[in-house]
Amino acid sequence: MLLLCQDFSIYDTARIWDTLLADPERFEFLNYVCLAMLNYIREKLLEGDFTDAMQTIQRFPQDVDVRLLLNVANQYVRDDPVYANYIGD
């Protein structure tokens, strides 16, 4: 299982996995984590063509604060009325 191992350090990957495994709807939350990642590199994705965008996605920045990504993903969850059924809001 390489889930996000190639994109983050082992410490950051463990932090992400810990968050995912603590969530009863972990595979749904993973979608929001990936969305937060895409949002983080949004401007670079929009600047180039398809090939540039794919290379940017494959070379995700190593200097990102994983806590920030998880907080953004959590905000996306809270803003999604469908997911609110799972978290009890």
Secondary structure as GFF3:
##gff-version 3
##sequence-region A 1 89
A	DSSP	alpha_helix	10	22	.	.	.	ID=ss1
A	DSSP	alpha_helix	26	40	.	.	.	ID=ss2
A	DSSP	alpha_helix	42	47	.	.	.	ID=ss3
A	DSSP	alpha_helix	50	58	.	.	.	ID=ss4
A	DSSP	alpha_helix	66	79	.	.	.	ID=ss5
A	DSSP	alpha_helix	81	87	.	.	.	ID=ss6
###
